[in-house]
Amino acid sequence: MDKAEKSAISFFEKNLTYWVALCMVIGVLIGKFVPAVPALLAKFEYANVSIPIAVLIWLMIYPMMMKVDFASVKNVGKNPKGLFVTWIVNWLIKPFTMFGIAAFFFYVVFKPWISPELAKDYLAGAVLLGAAPCTAMVFVWSHLTRGNAAYTVVQVATNDLIILIAFTPIVAFLLGIGGIAIPWMTLIVSVVLFVVVPLVGGVLTRNLVIRSKGDEYFQNAFIPKFNNITIAGLLLTLVLIFSFQGEVIINNPLHIVLIAVPLIIQTVLIFFLAYGACYRLHCQHDVAAPAGMIGASNFFELAVAVAITLFGASSPVVLATIVGVLVEVPVMLALVAYANRTRAGFST
């Protein structure tokens, strides 16, 4: 990494873990002591999708999308190994390992502290997380690992298409409830807001700037202006999410820890399955890192929205999905650091 790149990321990314922790605390305190703020923001939603959160996630993704060169997207098919790893891990492995790990901990290991009724609810929340691979946040993790932007877009886009078909039957099968009613409008709006809108905006911006100023200006002068926007969007999103659930988090400290254990184990397991598979298949690091991140992280916006719609905002199921958000960021940051440290071992 050259000096210019180091200076460009030093403010936010050098100590990002501490910034994340600070934003979590600020969000919880706002939810606890200034509940009028999240109550007001919660009114701005459509199909159970929070518009303020959608805007912040758009800010996270938009700079990443501007880097997408569709000429390189056309070449993704020439090296599909990373896509195959993503599909297999996300849909044939991840939902079932999540169910098994969560059930083992909630029903067996944590039996003295969790009633059978709560265990069932927490398991439902874990399954909702496990059946929804990451759509939005993966662009942040890909950005931090210097992932291939075009490849990441294709990985995410194909996962979104599979979600439309596979999410409901997988969740229904694992929970054994014979068919779960998924809010389709929530899913469609989420995909449009978190993928389609920033992608179109990024592509239009890229084409307009290159057409008027040239590619060298775009790469060396225009793009660097947005270096900190992705991380700033992440931090503001965390403040907002945790302000919505501040009271819930404060009132359930022990159970939050218990729920976090299987979720962390699942996250690490899935990352190493995908990342290791890409290594064995001799994928380039800028493909392997996003492949690992997509499976390890979750489409928590969808999981939380479905949990609220199906079980109610005060349900323990919702708490489990919120804990997924709580543990995901620090764990994913640790995995990002690991991926960056092991870059040299991959094909170039």
C-alpha positions in Angstrom: 0.0 0.0 0.0 1.5 3.3 -1.0 1.7 6.5 1.1 -1.2 8.1 -0.7 -3.5 5.2 0.0 -2.4 5.0 3.6 -3.2 8.7 4.1 -6.5 8.3 2.4 -7.8 5.7 4.7 -6.1 6.7 8.0 -8.8 8.8 9.5 -11.6 6.2 9.5 -10.1 2.8 8.6 -7.0 2.8 10.7 -9.0 2.5 13.9 -12.4 1.5 12.4 -13.1 -1.0 15.2 -13.1 1.8 17.8 -15.2 4.0 15.6 -17.7 1.1 15.3 -17.8 0.6 19.1 -18.4 4.3 19.7 -21.2 4.4 17.2 -22.9 1.4 18.8 -22.7 3.1 22.2 -24.0 6.4 20.8 -26.9 4.6 19.1 -27.9 2.7 22.2 -27.8 5.8 24.4 -29.9 7.7 21.9 -32.5 4.9 21.9 -32.5 4.8 25.7 -32.4 8.5 26.7 -33.7 10.3 23.5 -36.3 7.8 22.2 -38.2 10.5 20.3 -35.4 10.6 17.7 -35.7 6.9 16.6 -39.4 7.1 17.0 -39.6 10.0 14.5 -37.2 8.3 12.1 -39.1 5.0 12.3 -42.1 6.7 10.8 -40.2 7.1 7.5 -40.5 3.6 6.0 -41.9 1.8 3.0 -42.8 -1.9 3.0 -41.0 -2.2 6.4 -37.8 -0.8 4.9 -36.4 2.2 6.9 -35.9 5.0 4.4 -33.2 6.7 6.5 -31.2 3.4 6.8 -31.7 2.9 3.0 -30.2 6.3 2.3 -27.2 5.7 4.5 -26.6 2.2 3.0 -26.9 3.9 -0.4 -24.1 6.3 0.6 -22.0 3.2 1.6 -22.5 1.5 -1.7 -22.5 4.4 -4.2 -18.7 5.1 -4.2 -18.1 1.3 -4.7 -20.5 1.2 -7.6 -18.7 4.1 -9.4 -15.6 1.8 -9.6 -17.5 -0.8 -11.6 -16.4 -1.0 -15.2 -19.0 -3.1 -17.1 -16.3 -4.1 -19.5 -14.8 -6.1 -16.7 -18.2 -7.4 -15.7 -18.4 -9.1 -19.1 -15.2 -11.0 -18.2 -16.6 -12.5 -14.9 -17.9 -15.5 -16.8 -14.4 -16.4 -17.9 -13.6 -17.1 -14.3 -16.7 -18.4 -12.6 -15.1 -20.4 -9.8 -15.7 -17.6 -7.3 -19.4 -17.5 -8.2 -19.7 -21.3 -7.8 -18.2 -21.0 -4.3 -20.6 -18.2 -3.4 -23.6 -20.1 -4.5 -22.7 -23.4 -3.0 -21.7 -22.0 0.4 -24.5 -19.6 0.7 -27.4 -21.8 -0.3 -26.4 -25.5 0.2 -24.3 -25.1 3.3 -24.9 -21.8 5.3 -28.6 -22.1 6.2 -28.2 -25.6 7.5 -25.0 -25.0 9.5 -26.7 -22.0 11.0 -29.7 -24.1 12.0 -27.5 -26.9 13.4 -25.1 -24.6 15.4 -27.9 -22.4 16.8 -30.1 -25.4 17.7 -27.2 -27.1 19.5 -26.4 -24.0 21.6 -29.9 -22.8 22.3 -31.4 -26.3 23.1 -28.4 -28.0 24.6 -25.5 -25.8 25.8 -27.6 -22.9 27.0 -30.5 -24.9 28.2 -30.1 -23.8 31.9 -30.5 -20.1 30.9 -32.9 -20.3 27.9 -36.4 -21.8 28.1 -37.6 -24.0 25.2 -40.0 -21.3 24.1 -37.2 -18.7 23.9 -34.9 -21.2 22.3 -37.4 -21.7 19.5 -37.7 -17.9 19.0 -34.0 -17.4 19.0 -33.5 -20.3 16.5 -36.1 -18.7 14.2 -34.1 -15.4 14.3 -30.9 -17.2 13.5 -32.4 -19.1 10.6 -33.7 -15.8 9.1 -30.2 -14.5 9.3 -28.6 -17.7 7.9 -31.0 -17.8 4.9 -30.2 -14.3 3.8 -26.6 -13.8 2.5 -25.3 -10.2 2.5 -26.5 -7.8 -0.1 -25.5 -4.3 1.1 -22.7 -4.5 3.7 -20.6 -6.8 1.5 -19.7 -3.8 -0.6 -18.1 -2.3 2.5 -16.1 -5.4 3.2 -15.1 -5.8 -0.4 -14.0 -2.2 -0.4 -11.8 -2.8 2.7 -10.2 -5.9 1.2 -9.7 -4.2 -2.2 -12.1 -6.7 -3.8 -12.9 -6.7 -7.4 -15.9 -4.3 -7.6 -17.3 -5.8 -10.8 -17.1 -9.4 -9.5 -18.6 -8.3 -6.2 -21.6 -6.8 -8.0 -22.2 -10.0 -9.9 -21.8 -12.1 -6.8 -24.4 -10.0 -5.0 -26.8 -9.7 -7.9 -26.9 -13.5 -8.4 -27.5 -14.0 -4.7 -30.4 -11.5 -4.8 -32.0 -13.5 -7.6 -31.6 -16.8 -5.7 -33.1 -15.1 -2.5 -36.3 -14.5 -4.5 -36.6 -18.3 -5.1 -34.9 -20.0 -2.2 -35.4 -17.8 0.9 -39.0 -18.8 1.7 -38.7 -22.6 1.2 -35.4 -22.9 3.1 -36.7 -20.9 6.1 -40.0 -22.9 6.0 -38.2 -26.2 5.9 -35.7 -25.4 8.7 -38.4 -24.0 11.0 -40.8 -26.8 10.2 -43.8 -24.5 9.9 -45.0 -25.7 6.5 -44.6 -22.3 4.7 -43.7 -18.9 6.0 -45.3 -15.7 4.6 -42.5 -13.5 3.4 -43.2 -9.8 2.7 -42.3 -9.8 -0.9 -42.5 -6.0 -1.3 -39.9 -5.6 1.5 -37.6 -7.9 -0.4 -38.1 -6.2 -3.7 -37.8 -2.7 -2.3 -34.6 -3.7 -0.4 -33.0 -5.1 -3.6 -33.9 -2.0 -5.6 -32.7 0.4 -2.9 -29.5 -1.5 -1.9 -28.4 -2.7 -5.3 -30.2 -1.3 -8.3 -30.4 2.4 -7.4 -26.7 2.9 -6.3 -25.5 0.7 -9.3 -27.4 2.9 -11.8 -26.2 6.0 -10.1 -22.6 4.9 -10.0 -22.5 3.8 -13.6 -24.1 7.1 -14.8 -21.6 9.1 -12.7 -18.7 7.1 -14.0 -19.7 7.5 -17.6 -20.4 11.2 -17.3 -17.2 12.0 -15.6 -15.0 9.9 -17.9 -16.7 11.4 -20.9 -16.1 14.9 -19.8 -12.8 14.7 -17.9 -11.2 11.5 -19.0 -10.4 8.2 -17.3 -7.2 9.5 -15.6 -9.0 12.3 -13.9 -11.8 9.9 -12.8 -9.3 7.4 -11.3 -6.8 9.7 -9.7 -8.8 12.8 -8.8 -12.6 12.1 -8.7 -12.7 8.7 -7.0 -10.4 9.7 -4.1 -12.9 12.4 -3.1 -15.2 9.6 -2.0 -12.7 7.6 0.0 -14.3 8.2 3.4 -17.9 8.3 2.4 -18.4 4.5 2.5 -17.0 4.2 6.0 -18.9 7.3 7.2 -22.1 5.8 5.8 -21.4 2.6 7.7 -20.9 4.4 11.0 -24.0 6.5 10.7 -26.0 3.4 9.8 -24.9 1.7 13.0 -25.9 4.7 15.1 -29.4 4.6 13.6 -29.8 0.8 13.8 -28.8 0.7 17.5 -30.9 3.7 18.4 -33.9 1.8 17.2 -33.1 -1.1 19.5 -31.4 0.6 22.4 -34.0 -0.3 25.0 -34.1 -3.9 23.9 -30.4 -4.3 24.1 -30.1 -2.7 27.5 -32.9 -5.0 28.9 -31.4 -8.2 27.6 -27.6 -8.2 28.3 -27.1 -11.9 29.2 -29.3 -13.3 26.4 -27.5 -11.0 23.9 -24.2 -12.7 24.8 -25.8 -16.2 24.5 -27.3 -15.4 21.1 -24.0 -14.0 19.9 -22.0 -17.2 20.5 -23.5 -19.4 17.8 -23.8 -16.4 15.4 -20.1 -15.7 15.8 -19.1 -19.3 15.3 -21.3 -19.5 12.2 -19.8 -16.3 10.7 -16.2 -17.5 11.2 -17.0 -21.0 9.9 -18.7 -19.8 6.7 -16.0 -17.3 5.9 -13.2 -19.9 6.1 -15.2 -22.4 4.1 -15.7 -19.9 1.2 -12.3 -18.3 1.5 -10.5 -21.6 1.8 -12.4 -23.0 -1.1 -11.4 -20.1 -3.3 -7.8 -20.6 -2.2 -7.9 -24.2 -3.2 -9.4 -23.3 -6.5 -6.6 -20.7 -7.1 -9.0 -17.7 -7.3 -7.5 -14.3 -7.1 -7.6 -12.6 -3.7 -9.9 -9.8 -5.0 -12.4 -12.5 -5.8 -11.8 -14.8 -2.8 -12.2 -12.1 -0.2 -15.7 -10.9 -1.3 -16.7 -14.5 -1.7 -15.9 -15.2 1.9 -17.5 -12.0 3.1 -20.8 -12.5 1.3 -21.5 -15.8 3.0 -20.1 -14.8 6.4 -22.2 -11.6 6.7 -26.0 -11.4 6.4 -28.7 -9.4 4.7 -29.7 -8.2 8.1 -32.1 -5.6 6.7 -34.2 -8.3 5.3 -33.9 -10.6 8.3 -35.0 -7.8 10.7 -37.8 -6.7 8.5 -39.2 -10.3 8.1 -38.9 -10.9 11.8 -40.8 -7.8 12.7 -43.5 -8.5 10.0 -44.0 -12.1 11.0 -43.5 -12.0 14.8 -43.9 -8.4 15.9 -41.4 -5.7 16.9 -41.2 -6.9 20.6 -40.6 -10.6 19.7 -37.5 -12.5 20.8 -37.1 -13.4 17.2 -36.4 -9.8 16.4 -33.9 -9.6 19.2 -32.0 -12.5 17.7 -31.8 -10.7 14.3 -30.7 -7.5 16.0 -27.9 -9.4 17.8 -26.8 -10.5 14.4 -26.2 -6.9 13.5 -24.5 -6.3 16.8 -21.9 -9.0 16.3 -21.5 -8.9 12.6 -19.6 -5.7 12.3 -16.7 -6.3 14.7 -16.4 -10.0 13.6 -16.4 -9.0 10.0 -13.8 -6.3 10.6 -11.6 -9.0 12.2 -12.1 -11.2 9.1 -11.3 -8.3 6.8 -8.0 -7.8 8.7 -7.3 -11.5 8.3 -8.1 -11.4 4.6 -5.8 -8.5 4.1 -2.9 -10.2 6.0 -3.2 -13.3 3.9 -3.4 -11.6 0.5 0.1 -12.6 -0.5 -0.8 -16.3 -0.4 -3.3 -16.0 -3.3 -3.0 -15.9 -7.0 -2.4 -12.5 -8.6 
